[in-house]
Amino acid sequence: MKNLRYPDFKQTSTHEGLWIEGPWIKAKVATMASGQTQSGGGLKSRVSDSLGNGENVSKPCQERRLKEALHLVELMVQQNIQAPISTYACLLKGCTRRKALAEGRRVHALIVQRGLDSNIILGNALVNMYAKCGSVLDARQVFDSMPEHDVFSWTTVISAYASHSQGEEAINLYQQMQQTGILPNRVSFVVVLKACARIPALKQGKQVHSDIIKSGFESDVIVGNTLVDMYAKCGCIERALLVFNNMHKRDVVSWNAMIAGYAQQSLVKEALGLYGNMKEECVQPNNVTYVVLLKACASVAALEIGKQLHSDIIKSGFESNVIIENALVDMYAKCGCIEDARQIFNNMHERDVVSLTAMIAGYAQQGLGKEALALYKQMKQEGVQPNSVTYVVLLKACASLAALEQGKQLHSDIIKSGFHSDVIVGNTLVDMYAKCLCLEDARRVFNNMHQRNVVSWNAMIAGYAQHGLGKDALALLERMQRENIKPNQVTYVSVLSACSHSGIVDKGRHLFDSMRRDHGVAPTMDHYACMVDLLGRAGRLADAEDFIVKMPIQPNAVVWMTLLGAARNHCHLEIGRRAFDCVVKLEPENAAAYVLLSNIYEAVGRRDEVAKLRKEMNDAGVKKVPGCSWIEVGNQVHAFVAGDASHPQSKEIRAELDRLVGLMKEVGYMPDLSFVLHDVDDEKKENALFGHSEKLAISFGLISTPPGTPIRIKKNLRICGDCHNATKIISKLVKREIIARDANRVHHFTDGFCSCGDYW
């Protein structure tokens, strides 16, 4: 197709645009092909004059008219007109700058066709072009085919591997370069140090440092900065500081590298101390300095320090820098000041995808999923294209709310945007579907993933565990090992949890014992808690308590709470009381511990002790966390708290609930008043039970969705025993599947039964 703006040639006298496919040019080419070369203004002469020195190729390359320049050189090759090496180098530079891989391959073909592929300058340029265009394999093939290499050749191919997260191969090539006798230059050292930092490879980094000293580059500020960085990223902060202190000259990059090193180790106090020293030495902080420090504050929720930094940023005139504004939004959000974060966000003169993602993440982290999804809608209306991080954050928000329909819509958007092949997005989709109580979709996404890592397998195994499918979780673990994916600590937490919820005791114990022995995975507190749960659920409470006593690490409140929960389920007062004492010693304000012990007292008929316990709880100022349940209807998430009457359809919900209670009582339902801690009469206790958030959410679901469709709810706490029993009866009465996700696991209620087997 003719480009009216850029013709192939212009007629010398009239300046009329001429195109290769035009009849005039074709005739001239045919004339030349038959040997009838015109003189003066003939085509060959004009092509040679205009292209022979490469200048007219360089100009369109610089003006981003790469295809035009490439077309001209291809014409030269067709007419057997020699072009200088600088012409091809210019084309390759243009391809590299624009990351134009297809055009780069065409230039490569021309170089081979002209017999210039043995030229070291063009070889280096080709390696660089392929590397920068994302094709490391092509870069390596060109490098291997080169008859000779110089330091630039080696450095370029090392950089290719380093920049594509293949640090080990980058280090291997660096070692091979030394074996050939070619001495590294400053860029070589910087590139290989960055590769060591990414892996991280401290031992190899130390060897490179030794080479730097021998080569006399230790005083080079750029090399010094990179040394400080790699050591910091390898977790060797002392060596990083030693290099930093010994640097003869330090610039803002040096200070930033050292500050970032402290920040990466969560040493915020030290990072800020260095920031103060930096200002004392009259080194002006830049946007990187402030971003690093703000991220450090965000990581440890250091709000007051973050506010002081904000003040310094304003004084330094950086407050309107979009990168710093994004970091401020992130810092305030992660420190729990979502309103401050939103104020900065609203006042930004320019907002990009990072700004919106930071604000969305802030909402999601604070449990404000509805606000996060609303901002995503605004983002689309403003025409800002989400990135993979945006989608990951939003999917997590949907998972926290059990917002399945909105999660499905996001999945559709992800496919349209081309991010469905991103492994992190895929992992989050698996997790979202599992937590939104749709395990089949989670399994489908997992099976269709083109690439899977250990996180992918963990997400699917955790999904099986949450749904009480222990055998499926174990089968997936075996499949994972067959595919040579090494399980990590998270894998074993999920598998042990799955064994616990499914009553697979012996296999679970074997897995725990083999973790360290056979796979080198050291047990953490979470693994010990899983084992206590496994034994406790199986009714082996004495074994569970003995297991805790013999733990090689000091048990935390979670471990003792796990034993207390098992004691409540099996009505074991003595062990329950001992576990309770240990919990409140570690966490005096743990309201759940009081609730569980109170349930045990009620179950064994010790109502006098219940009253004493309530008084203890009140005297200690312990407040029970209010139960909250969520249900998604009509692409909108509805939240209910215990006794809630604020919903617009509150009257209809209560009427439906009263109807259900009447039907349940007809088939033998008796409210379990032990799950009400308030010291009131039985009638008020019964009313309180009927106002539990999960009952309200289920009633709303029944009046708002078509008959026969599943009802999916999520609760922030463990579902209470009365609600569990009531939901079983409701599922049979209304002939609906009710799926509930509580703080412990997922319950599938169908025809009067629950998948947990009444043990959760």
Residue pairs with C-beta under 8 A, 6 or more apart in sequence:
2 19
2 21
3 68
4 17
6 60
6 65
6 68
7 17
7 18
7 19
8 18
8 19
8 20
8 25
8 71
8 72
8 75
9 17
9 18
9 25
9 46
9 50
10 16
10 17
10 18
11 18
12 41
12 46
18 24
18 25
19 25
20 26
20 29
20 71
20 75
25 43
28 38
28 42
28 43
29 43
29 79
31 37
31 38
31 43
32 42
32 43
32 44
32 79
37 44
37 45
38 44
38 45
39 45
44 79
44 81
47 75
47 76
47 79
47 81
48 81
50 56
50 72
51 57
51 72
51 73
51 75
51 76
51 81
51 83
51 87
52 81
52 82
52 83
52 84
53 84
54 83
54 84
54 86
54 87
54 90
56 72
57 69
57 72
57 73
57 83
57 87
57 90
57 91
58 69
58 86
58 87
58 90
60 66
60 68
60 69
60 72
61 69
61 90
61 91
61 93
61 94
62 94
64 94
64 98
66 91
66 94
66 95
66 98
66 100
66 103
67 103
69 90
69 91
69 94
70 91
70 103
70 106
70 107
73 83
73 87
73 88
73 91
73 107
73 110
74 106
74 110
76 82
76 83
77 83
77 110
77 113
77 114
82 114
83 114
85 116
85 119
85 121
85 122
88 107
88 110
88 111
88 114
88 116
88 122
88 125
89 121
89 122
89 125
91 103
91 107
92 104
92 107
92 122
92 125
92 126
92 128
92 129
93 125
94 100
94 103
95 101
95 103
95 104
95 107
95 129
95 133
96 104
96 125
96 128
96 129
96 132
96 133
99 132
99 133
99 134
100 133
101 130
101 133
101 134
101 135
104 126
104 129
104 130
104 133
107 129
108 126
108 142
111 117
111 119
111 122
111 126
116 122
117 123
117 145
118 146
118 147
120 146
120 148
120 149
120 150
120 153
123 142
123 143
123 145
123 146
123 153
124 150
124 152
124 153
124 156
126 139
126 142
127 139
127 142
127 143
127 146
127 153
127 156
127 157
127 160
128 139
128 156
130 136
130 138
130 139
130 142
130 160
131 139
131 156
131 157
131 159
131 160
131 163
131 164
134 164
136 160
136 161
136 164
136 166
139 156
139 157
139 160
140 157
140 160
143 149
143 153
143 156
143 157
146 153
149 180
149 182
150 182
151 177
151 182
151 183
151 184
151 185
151 188
154 173
154 174
154 177
154 182
154 184
154 188
155 184
155 185
155 187
155 188
155 191
157 173
158 170
158 173
158 174
158 177
158 188
158 191
158 192
158 195
159 170
159 187
159 191
161 167
161 169
161 170
161 173
161 195
162 170
162 191
162 192
162 194
162 195
162 198
165 198
167 195
167 196
167 198
167 199
167 201
168 199
168 201
170 191
170 192
170 195
171 192
171 195
171 196
171 199
171 201
171 204
174 184
174 188
174 192
174 195
174 208
177 184
177 188
178 184
178 211
183 215
184 192
184 211
184 215
186 217
186 220
186 222
186 223
189 208
189 211
189 212
189 215
189 217
189 223
189 226
190 222
190 223
190 226
192 208
193 205
193 208
193 223
193 226
193 227
193 229
193 230
194 226
194 229
194 230
195 201
196 202
196 204
196 205
196 208
196 230
196 234
197 205
197 229
197 230
197 233
197 234
198 233
200 230
200 233
200 234
200 235
201 234
202 231
202 234
202 235
202 236
205 230
205 231
205 234
209 227
209 243
212 218
212 223
212 227
217 223
218 224
219 247
219 248
219 249
221 247
221 249
221 250
221 251
221 253
221 254
222 253
224 243
224 244
224 247
224 250
224 254
225 251
225 253
225 254
225 257
226 257
227 240
227 243
228 240
228 243
228 244
228 247
228 254
228 257
228 258
228 261
229 240
229 257
229 260
229 261
231 237
231 239
231 240
231 243
231 261
232 240
232 257
232 258
232 260
232 261
232 262
232 264
232 265
233 261
233 264
235 265
237 261
237 262
237 265
237 267
240 257
240 258
240 261
241 258
241 261
244 250
244 254
244 257
244 258
247 254
250 283
251 283
252 278
252 283
252 284
252 285
252 286
252 288
252 289
253 288
255 274
255 278
255 283
255 285
255 289
256 286
256 288
256 289
256 292
258 274
259 271
259 274
259 275
259 278
259 289
259 292
259 293
260 271
260 292
262 268
262 270
262 271
262 274
262 296
263 271
263 292
263 293
263 295
263 296
263 299
266 296
266 299
266 300
268 296
268 297
268 299
268 300
268 302
268 305
271 292
271 293
271 296
272 293
272 305
275 285
275 289
275 293
278 285
278 289
279 285
284 316
285 312
285 316
287 318
287 321
287 323
287 324
290 309
290 312
290 313
290 316
290 318
290 324
290 327
291 323
291 324
291 327
293 309
294 306
294 309
294 324
294 327
294 328
294 330
294 331
295 327
295 330
295 331
296 302
297 303
297 305
297 306
297 309
297 331
297 335
298 306
298 327
298 330
298 331
298 333
298 334
298 335
299 334
301 334
301 335
301 336
302 335
303 332
303 335
303 336
303 337
306 331
306 332
306 335
310 328
313 319
313 324
313 328
318 324
319 325
320 349
322 348
322 350
322 351
322 352
322 354
322 355
323 354
325 344
325 348
325 355
326 352
326 354
326 355
326 358
328 341
328 344
329 341
329 344
329 345
329 355
329 358
329 359
329 362
330 341
330 358
330 361
330 362
331 341
332 338
332 340
332 341
332 344
332 362
333 341
333 358
333 359
333 361
333 362
333 363
333 365
333 366
334 362
334 365
336 366
338 362
338 363
338 366
338 368
341 358
341 359
341 362
342 359
345 351
345 355
345 358
345 359
348 355
351 382
351 384
352 384
353 379
353 384
353 385
353 386
353 387
353 390
356 375
356 379
356 384
356 386
356 390
357 386
357 387
357 389
357 390
357 393
359 375
360 372
360 375
360 376
360 379
360 390
360 393
360 394
360 397
361 372
361 389
361 393
363 369
363 371
363 372
363 375
363 397
364 372
364 393
364 394
364 396
364 397
364 400
367 400
369 397
369 398
369 400
369 401
369 403
369 637
370 401
370 637
372 393
372 394
372 397
373 394
373 397
373 398
373 403
373 406
376 386
376 390
376 394
379 386
379 390
380 386
385 417
386 394
386 413
386 417
387 419
388 419
388 422
388 424
388 425
391 410
391 413
391 414
391 417
391 419
391 425
391 428
392 424
392 425
392 428
394 410
395 407
395 410
395 425
395 428
395 429
395 431
395 432
396 428
396 431
396 432
397 403
398 404
398 406
398 407
398 410
398 432
398 436
399 407
399 428
399 431
399 432
399 435
399 436
400 435
401 630
401 632
401 637
401 714
402 435
402 436
402 437
402 630
402 631
402 632
402 712
402 713
402 714
402 741
403 436
403 630
403 632
403 637
404 433
404 436
404 437
404 438
404 632
404 712
405 632
405 635
406 632
406 635
406 637
407 432
407 433
407 436
408 441
409 635
411 420
411 429
414 420
414 425
414 429
419 425
420 426
420 429
421 450
421 451
423 449
423 451
423 452
423 453
423 455
423 456
424 455
426 445
426 446
426 449
426 451
426 452
426 456
427 453
427 455
427 456
427 459
428 459
429 442
429 445
430 442
430 445
430 446
430 456
430 459
430 460
430 463
431 442
431 459
431 462
431 463
432 442
433 439
433 441
433 442
433 445
433 463
434 442
434 459
434 460
434 462
434 463
434 466
434 467
435 463
435 466
435 741
436 712
437 712
437 714
437 739
437 741
437 746
438 712
439 463
439 464
439 467
439 469
442 459
442 460
442 463
443 460
443 463
446 452
446 456
446 459
446 460
449 456
452 485
453 485
454 485
454 486
454 487
454 488
454 490
454 491
455 490
457 476
457 480
457 485
457 487
457 491
458 488
458 490
458 491
458 494
460 476
461 473
461 476
461 477
461 480
461 491
461 494
461 495
461 498
462 490
462 494
462 497
464 470
464 472
464 473
464 476
464 494
464 498
465 473
465 494
465 495
465 497
465 498
465 501
465 745
466 741
466 745
466 746
467 745
467 746
467 748
467 755
468 498
468 501
468 502
468 745
468 746
468 755
468 756
469 498
469 502
470 498
470 499
470 501
470 502
470 503
470 504
471 502
471 504
472 498
473 494
473 495
473 498
473 499
474 495
474 498
474 499
474 504
474 507
477 487
477 491
477 495
480 487
480 491
481 487
486 519
487 495
487 519
487 521
488 521
489 521
489 522
489 524
489 526
489 527
492 511
492 512
492 515
492 521
492 523
492 527
493 524
493 526
493 527
493 530
495 508
495 511
496 508
496 511
496 512
496 527
496 530
496 531
496 534
497 530
497 533
498 504
499 505
499 507
499 508
499 511
499 534
500 508
500 530
500 533
500 534
500 537
501 537
501 745
501 756
501 760
503 537
503 538
503 757
505 534
505 535
505 538
505 540
508 530
508 531
508 534
509 531
509 534
512 523
512 527
512 530
512 531
515 521
515 522
515 523
515 527
516 522
516 523
525 553
525 555
525 556
525 558
525 559
528 547
528 548
528 551
528 553
528 555
528 559
529 558
529 559
529 562
531 544
531 547
532 544
532 547
532 548
532 559
532 562
532 563
532 566
533 562
533 565
533 566
535 541
535 543
535 544
535 547
535 566
536 544
536 562
536 563
536 565
536 566
536 567
536 569
536 570
537 566
537 569
537 759
539 570
541 563
541 566
541 567
541 570
541 572
541 575
542 575
544 563
544 566
545 563
545 575
545 578
545 579
548 555
548 559
548 560
548 563
551 559
555 582
556 586
557 582
557 583
557 586
557 587
557 590
560 579
560 582
560 583
560 586
561 579
561 583
561 590
561 592
561 593
561 596
563 575
563 579
564 576
564 579
564 580
564 583
564 593
564 596
564 597
565 596
566 572
567 573
567 575
567 576
567 579
567 596
567 600
568 576
568 596
568 597
568 599
568 600
568 603
569 759
571 600
571 603
571 604
572 600
573 600
573 601
573 604
573 606
576 596
576 597
576 600
577 597
580 593
580 594
580 596
580 597
583 590
583 593
584 590
584 593
587 593
588 620
588 622
589 620
589 621
589 622
589 623
590 622
591 617
591 622
591 623
591 624
591 625
592 625
592 717
592 718
594 613
594 614
594 616
594 617
594 622
594 624
594 677
595 624
595 677
597 613
598 610
598 613
598 614
598 674
598 677
599 674
599 675
599 721
601 607
601 609
601 610
601 613
602 610
602 674
603 674
611 679
614 677
614 679
617 677
624 677
625 716
625 717
626 641
626 642
627 641
627 642
627 692
627 693
627 694
627 715
627 716
627 717
627 720
628 639
628 640
628 641
628 693
628 715
628 716
628 717
629 639
629 640
629 693
629 694
629 696
629 697
629 713
629 714
629 715
629 716
630 637
630 638
630 639
630 640
630 697
630 713
630 714
630 715
631 637
631 638
631 640
631 697
631 698
631 700
631 701
631 711
631 712
631 713
631 714
632 638
632 712
633 700
633 701
633 704
633 705
634 704
638 647
638 697
638 700
640 647
640 693
640 696
640 697
640 700
641 693
642 688
642 691
642 692
642 693
643 688
643 691
644 650
644 691
644 693
644 696
645 654
647 653
647 696
647 700
649 700
649 703
649 704
652 703
653 696
653 699
653 700
653 703
654 699
656 699
656 700
656 702
656 703
657 690
657 695
657 696
657 699
660 699
660 702
660 730
660 733
661 669
661 690
663 733
664 726
664 729
664 730
664 733
667 729
667 733
669 725
669 726
669 729
671 685
671 686
671 689
671 690
671 722
672 689
672 721
672 722
672 725
673 682
673 685
673 686
673 689
674 721
675 689
675 720
675 721
675 722
675 723
676 685
676 688
676 689
678 684
678 685
678 688
680 688
689 722
692 720
692 722
692 723
693 715
694 713
694 715
694 719
694 720
694 723
694 727
694 740
695 723
695 726
697 713
698 711
698 713
698 727
698 730
698 738
701 711
701 713
702 711
702 734
702 736
705 711
707 734
707 735
707 736
708 735
708 736
709 736
710 736
710 737
710 738
710 739
711 736
711 737
711 738
711 739
712 739
712 740
712 741
713 738
713 739
713 740
713 741
714 740
714 741
714 742
715 740
715 741
715 742
715 743
716 743
717 742
717 743
718 742
718 743
718 744
718 760
719 727
719 740
719 742
719 747
719 760
724 747
724 754
724 758
724 760
727 738
727 740
727 747
727 749
727 754
728 749
728 752
728 753
728 754
729 752
730 736
730 738
730 749
731 737
731 738
731 749
731 750
731 751
731 752
731 753
732 751
732 752
735 751
737 748
737 749
737 750
738 749
738 750
739 746
739 747
739 748
739 749
740 746
740 747
740 749
741 747
742 760
744 760
745 756
745 760
746 755
747 754
747 755
747 756
747 760
748 754
748 755
749 755
